[in-house]
Structures are given as structure tokens and as C-alpha cells.
Amino acid sequence: MAASPPALPDPGPEPSRRRLRTVVTVLWAAAALALTVSMVGGRGASPDADPPHAPSALSAASAVPELPDTPNTSAAPHRSADAAAGPHLPPSRPVRLIIPKISVDAPFTDLAIGPSGQLEPPPSDDTNLVGWYAKGHTPGEAGTAIIAGHVDTTTSPAVFAGLSALKKGDRFQVVRADGVKATFVVDAAESFDKDAFPNDRVYGDTAEAQVRLITCSGDYDRQARDYTENLVVFAHLV
């Protein structure tokens, strides 16, 4: 995914949780995951392995497509709680993602920024698992929440294999730890070349409660062992 933006600095113990959550403009620095969080930023050394149908599949540990690079924290605008617009909920970690149209009912795992400054992808050995940037906004909270998942693994399709079927107006839900089932409506679904990934548009903070669902898409480049694009589903809380 194109030239990688600067790595995120170590936030240290001082910044408030709000500032850490603002850093959400992150996500997919690991691999076009067919999940996972395979999102944003350009292409770099890709940890992805051949897709399931490829003749020489690699081990499950390396079967994660490359995610987009994490944006610089300076690109994330600071927003106070008073600036929230539209419906929004208090912070509460996500527990389960439910997308009826594509038969997704999957638990969440936390995603963090690795030593390289990129968001690490979800484990590739569980095909029914989605990840969210745990230091970012929680789904339903005012701001941009990032959720990533694999499209496939070396053995089978994965949780976001059908993500491209989502269209404007479709709905999905995020079950939260506080017991609230937050409902989101899709605004758009677009694929971006990894070498020209719009970091600001995808990861930029918003006053509304929004979510980005991200996975790999496009052709599989056997030489780079990575997909050429990232699919991003844009949605807002209703």
C-alpha cells in the first residue's frame, strides 16, 4: 500500500484516552487482509500468503494479506465531546459483529500497533474473527471506529469474504459490552489501490459515530504475495 506514512510515536502514559482514541485514524498497516485488517496505506513488504486456491499455500501464520499503513497521529484532528454530531453512544468495547446480508456473526479481537508502526492484523488461524483498533473509538461512539477482517486464508474464505456485496442502505450491527446493539447503515463501499490509499478519508476523525469495515480486494499479486486493493465500507450509526 503506497509509501507508508510515518510510524505512530509511543503515546506514553500521559495522553488522555480521548487523545489515544483520536489516533484511530489508523488501521490497516498489516496486510490487506483478506482482513484484516489489511487496510490502508500503500504496499510494502507484504506478509500475505497465497490465497486458498493457490498452488503453494504458506503457513497459516503468514497467510495474512497486507493492511494499509497507519497514518501519522498529527493527521488526526482533535475533537471534543461537545463537537459530537448526530446519534452517538458512550464508549463501550465491541463484542460481536452481525451482518445479516452476508451471514457474518463474529467475535472481536483487539488490534494494536506493532513495532513497525503499523496496525497488526487479526490472527489468521480463525476465519470467523474480526479485529478493531482498541486505542481508537469504539463503534457507536462519536468518531471513526476501525474494524478489519480477512477475506480468505490459505485454507478457506474468511469472515469478510462477502463484504463486497454490501451496498448503500444495507445495515449491520455491533453488539457492545454495555449490552447495546448499535445499528449502522452503509453509506458507500469502495475499493482503493493500495498504492493510492486515501488515509485521511478512511481514518480521519469525524464528529459523527462512524465505522469503517476494511479487508483486501482486487487481484492477488503472487510476486508481492498481497492483494492489490483494499475494500472499505463506510457506515454511520442510526
KEFI-247401 format. One line per field, with one value per residue (C-alpha): residue in three letters; chain; z, y, x negated. Coordinates in Angstrom, 1 decimal. Example, Ala and Ser with C-alpha at 12.3 -4.5 7.8 and 13.67 -1.06 7.14 Angstrom:
<lumlos>
type = c(ALA SER)
mol = c(A A)
up = c(7.8 7.1)
north = c(-4.5 -1.1)
east = c(-12.3 -13.7)
</lumlos>
This chain:
<lumlos>
type = c(MET ALA ALA SER PRO PRO ALA LEU PRO ASP PRO GLY PRO GLU PRO SER ARG ARG ARG LEU ARG THR VAL VAL THR VAL LEU TRP ALA ALA ALA ALA LEU ALA LEU THR VAL SER MET VAL GLY GLY ARG GLY ALA SER PRO ASP ALA ASP PRO PRO HIS ALA PRO SER ALA LEU SER ALA ALA SER ALA VAL PRO GLU LEU PRO ASP THR PRO ASN THR SER ALA ALA PRO HIS ARG SER ALA ASP ALA ALA ALA GLY PRO HIS LEU PRO PRO SER ARG PRO VAL ARG LEU ILE ILE PRO LYS ILE SER VAL ASP ALA PRO PHE THR ASP LEU ALA ILE GLY PRO SER GLY GLN LEU GLU PRO PRO PRO SER ASP ASP THR ASN LEU VAL GLY TRP TYR ALA LYS GLY HIS THR PRO GLY GLU ALA GLY THR ALA ILE ILE ALA GLY HIS VAL ASP THR THR THR SER PRO ALA VAL PHE ALA GLY LEU SER ALA LEU LYS LYS GLY ASP ARG PHE GLN VAL VAL ARG ALA ASP GLY VAL LYS ALA THR PHE VAL VAL ASP ALA ALA GLU SER PHE ASP LYS ASP ALA PHE PRO ASN ASP ARG VAL TYR GLY ASP THR ALA GLU ALA GLN VAL ARG LEU ILE THR CYS SER GLY ASP TYR ASP ARG GLN ALA ARG ASP TYR THR GLU ASN LEU VAL VAL PHE ALA HIS LEU VAL)
mol = c(A A A A A A A A A A A A A A A A A A A A A A A A A A A A A A A A A A A A A A A A A A A A A A A A A A A A A A A A A A A A A A A A A A A A A A A A A A A A A A A A A A A A A A A A A A A A A A A A A A A A A A A A A A A A A A A A A A A A A A A A A A A A A A A A A A A A A A A A A A A A A A A A A A A A A A A A A A A A A A A A A A A A A A A A A A A A A A A A A A A A A A A A A A A A A A A A A A A A A A A A A A A A A A A A A A A A A A A A A A A A A A A A A A A A A A A A A A A A A A)
up = c(0.0 -1.2 0.7 4.3 6.4 9.5 12.2 15.1 18.2 21.5 23.2 26.7 29.9 29.7 26.8 27.8 26.4 24.3 22.5 22.1 20.6 18.2 16.9 15.4 12.1 11.8 10.7 8.4 8.4 8.3 5.4 3.0 5.0 3.4 6.6 8.4 8.9 5.7 5.1 4.2 3.1 0.3 -0.5 1.3 2.2 2.4 4.9 2.8 1.6 -1.4 -1.3 -0.7 -4.3 -4.9 -5.6 -2.9 0.2 3.1 6.7 8.5 10.4 7.2 5.4 6.3 3.4 3.9 5.6 5.0 6.7 9.8 9.4 11.3 14.6 13.5 10.8 13.3 14.2 17.9 18.7 22.0 23.2 22.7 19.0 18.5 15.9 15.2 17.3 19.3 22.3 25.2 24.8 25.2 23.6 20.8 21.4 18.2 14.6 12.9 9.2 8.2 4.4 4.2 7.1 9.4 13.1 14.5 17.8 18.1 19.0 19.9 17.3 18.3 16.5 16.2 16.3 12.7 13.5 11.6 12.8 13.3 11.6 13.3 13.8 10.5 12.1 12.9 9.8 11.8 13.7 13.2 14.8 15.9 16.7 20.5 21.2 18.7 19.0 19.9 17.4 18.2 19.9 18.2 15.9 13.4 14.5 12.5 12.0 9.9 8.8 6.4 3.1 2.9 4.3 2.9 3.6 3.0 2.7 5.8 7.7 5.1 2.0 1.2 2.2 -1.4 -1.5 0.9 -0.8 0.3 2.6 4.0 7.7 10.2 14.0 16.6 19.9 22.7 26.2 27.7 26.2 23.5 19.9 17.8 14.3 11.3 7.8 4.9 3.1 0.5 -0.4 -2.4 -3.4 -3.4 -4.9 -2.0 -3.7 -3.5 -0.3 1.0 4.6 5.6 4.1 5.7 9.0 9.5 12.7 12.4 14.6 13.8 15.0 12.0 11.2 8.5 7.6 5.8 4.0 1.0 -2.6 -6.2 -7.8 -5.9 -6.8 -6.5 -6.7 -3.9 -2.1 -1.5 -2.9 -5.0 -3.3 -0.1 0.2 2.6 3.7 5.1 7.5 10.2 13.4 13.1)
north = c(0.0 3.0 4.8 4.2 7.3 8.0 5.4 6.4 7.6 5.8 7.6 7.1 7.2 11.0 11.4 11.0 8.2 10.7 11.6 7.9 7.2 10.1 8.2 5.8 7.2 4.2 0.8 -1.3 -1.5 -5.0 -6.6 -6.4 -8.9 -10.5 -9.0 -7.5 -5.6 -5.3 -1.9 1.4 2.7 1.6 -1.6 -2.6 -5.9 -8.0 -10.8 -12.2 -15.7 -17.3 -17.4 -20.8 -21.8 -21.0 -24.0 -23.2 -22.1 -20.8 -21.5 -20.0 -17.6 -15.9 -16.1 -12.5 -10.1 -6.7 -4.0 -0.3 1.7 3.7 7.4 9.9 10.9 14.6 13.9 13.1 16.2 16.6 16.7 17.5 15.5 18.7 18.5 15.2 15.4 13.0 10.0 8.6 6.3 6.4 4.4 0.6 -2.1 -4.2 -7.8 -9.1 -8.0 -9.1 -8.5 -10.4 -9.8 -11.7 -14.1 -12.6 -13.3 -12.9 -12.0 -9.2 -9.3 -6.2 -4.9 -2.8 -1.0 -3.2 -2.3 -1.2 1.5 -0.4 -1.9 -5.6 -7.8 -10.3 -13.9 -15.8 -19.1 -18.2 -17.5 -16.1 -13.3 -9.5 -7.0 -3.4 -0.8 -0.9 2.5 4.1 5.0 2.2 1.5 3.8 6.4 9.8 9.4 6.9 3.2 0.9 -2.8 -5.2 -8.7 -11.3 -12.1 -15.5 -17.7 -20.5 -23.0 -21.2 -18.0 -15.9 -13.6 -10.7 -12.9 -11.4 -7.8 -6.6 -7.5 -4.6 -1.6 1.8 1.4 -2.1 -2.4 -4.2 -4.3 -4.2 -5.8 -3.9 -4.8 -2.5 -4.6 -2.1 -3.3 -0.4 -0.4 1.1 1.9 1.6 4.9 3.5 0.6 1.4 -0.3 1.6 0.7 0.1 2.4 5.2 4.5 7.7 7.6 10.8 9.9 6.5 7.1 10.8 11.6 12.7 14.4 11.6 8.0 6.2 2.8 1.6 -2.1 -3.0 -6.0 -6.9 -6.8 -6.7 -9.1 -11.3 -10.4 -13.6 -11.9 -9.4 -12.1 -9.5 -8.2 -5.1 -3.2 -2.7 -2.6 -0.1 0.0 3.4 3.4 5.6 5.0 5.2)
east = c(0.0 -1.9 -4.6 -4.0 -3.3 -5.4 -5.1 -3.0 -5.0 -4.7 -1.8 -3.3 -1.3 -0.5 2.0 5.6 7.7 9.5 6.3 5.4 8.8 8.2 5.3 7.9 7.1 5.1 5.8 4.5 1.0 0.6 2.0 4.7 6.2 8.3 8.8 7.5 7.0 5.3 6.1 4.7 1.6 -0.4 -2.1 -5.2 -6.7 -3.6 -3.2 -0.3 -0.4 1.1 4.9 6.6 6.7 3.0 0.8 -1.7 0.1 -2.1 -1.7 1.3 -0.9 -1.9 1.4 2.4 2.7 1.2 3.1 2.9 0.3 1.1 1.5 -0.5 1.1 0.7 3.2 5.9 7.9 8.7 12.4 14.0 17.1 19.1 18.5 20.3 23.0 25.9 26.7 23.8 23.2 20.8 17.6 18.0 15.9 17.4 18.2 19.7 20.3 23.5 24.1 27.2 26.9 23.6 24.2 21.5 21.8 18.3 16.5 14.0 10.3 8.2 5.7 2.7 -0.1 -3.2 -6.9 -6.8 -4.2 -1.5 1.7 1.3 3.8 6.1 4.8 5.1 5.9 9.5 11.6 14.6 12.9 12.8 10.5 10.8 8.2 8.5 7.0 9.4 13.0 15.4 18.2 21.2 19.0 18.6 15.6 14.3 14.1 11.9 12.9 10.8 11.1 9.6 11.2 9.6 6.8 4.7 7.5 10.8 12.8 12.8 15.1 15.1 15.3 18.7 18.0 18.1 21.8 22.7 24.4 25.6 28.5 27.6 27.5 25.3 25.0 22.2 23.1 21.2 20.1 22.6 25.4 26.3 26.7 25.5 27.0 25.1 26.2 23.8 23.1 20.7 18.4 15.3 12.1 8.8 5.4 3.0 0.5 3.0 5.0 6.8 5.7 7.3 10.7 10.7 9.0 9.8 11.8 15.4 18.0 20.4 20.4 19.0 17.4 15.0 15.1 11.8 10.5 8.4 9.7 8.6 6.2 3.8 0.2 -1.7 -5.1 -4.2 -2.1 0.5 3.8 3.7 6.5 8.4 12.2 13.6 17.2 18.2 21.1 22.8 24.8 28.6)
</lumlos>
